Structures are given as structure tokens and as C-alpha cells.
């Protein structure tokens, strides 16, 4: 740029001592403000991701056979402790809650966890659970993402419970043999978890027999419905848990939120 042109621009804007300096100060101040805002936003994102990762790690630390005190060390104080009845008399239920997921633990008289369920509470919290999470060929599920049809087509048990006049809980139990470490696994839609919206409902089914008598309907349901609760079952007869709601019950969730 020629000296004549520079002199003309300097004359036009009033020189660096007044108008131009003012605009430079405004521009620099704006850049600083934007930079601070971006740094703050990045710090917020990093903090949020770190928090989510901490809770993801908690889901991987839970295991069948643990003393319930280990669950408490990992998850904190339980929100509810209930004695179970009927076929499960002699067992206790613990329910833990945090911003990302619910954990249900059933313990025997020796305080050992013989069943536990993880239910996601958020659309954006989708832990991968099961043996497949560490590269094994056993059962795995991404909570809130995996559909029932992706697990398999031959469950050992199918059971459900009604809640406030409509279907509230639907569960399937599978046994995978050695890849599943000889444990039973249940996969559940619990309407207290996420996603809780149904593209297809079972309200037309009055009982289990009707479900099994309508293979095309159950196939449609299994293909369109995502699992939000993952359960590992150890030393307990699966026939005894068909009256157990896997994951949080509506009354528990209501009490936590009110």
C-alpha cells in the first residue's frame, strides 16, 4: 500500500489517536469477551463430560456377589431399603439414585448382591453394559439405544406388570451360557427410565398368554422398543422374580421427585 493511500486513510478515520484507537479498543475488548466466554463454555463441557465419565465408571464397578456395603461405597447411600415378600421373602431391595441412573440391588441374608439392575434416567446417558463391553461375545446392551430384537429371539421368560391402568414394565430373561458367565440377564422397558415413550404399547394384552399367542405383535413391539434397564441375576430362581419390578417403581420415583 502506498504512503499516499495510508495518509488518506489516516486522515479519513482521524488518525490512530482518536477514532481508530477507539475502534481498536472495542474490537480487542470484544475478542477478549468472546475468548473468555468460549473458555468458560469449554470448561463447562469438560466438567460435564468428566462427571458423566465418573458415573459411567461406576456402572462398570458393580458386580454380582458383592457385599451391599461395596455398592454403597460406589453409589452412596440408598434412597430406599425394602423387605420383599411372597417368593422373595428373606431378601431385601436397595434402590440407589443419582443424576444419571437408578440402581436396584437385591441382597440375600448374607448381605450379598444376588441381582442388580441399572436404569438410565437420561436420554444422553447410554452406558454399554454386559460382557460385550469388554470385547467378549456375551450379552451387551447400550441403554436407551438397543432394541429387544437385537438381544435375541428366544428369551427364557417374558413378564410384565401394569401400572396405573397401562403397561409399565416389560422384561425378558436370557441365559447365554459360558459367554454370559452362567448368569441370567434380564432386559427391561421400565417406564420410569429413559426413553419412556412407546412407539408401540402392550395395553391390548391382558396377560402373558395373549402376548405369546400374538407373535407378530410381540415382534413389532420388540423391534420398536428400546431397552432402558439391564439386570444381572445370580443365585435366585428366575421364576421367583416374575413378580419383581426390575428397576425403580413409580412410587419410588414419585417420592424422590416430590
PyMOL commands that set and color helices and strands:
alter all, ss='L'
color gray80, all
select helices_A, chain A and resi 3-13+19-61+68-75+86-88+131-134+148-150+177-180+208-212+215-224+238-241+250-257
alter helices_A, ss='H'
color red, helices_A
select strands_A, chain A and resi 80-83+92-97+101-107+113-120+128-130+140-142+157-163+166-175+184-190+229-233
alter strands_A, ss='S'
color yellow, strands_A
deselect
rebuild
show_as cartoon
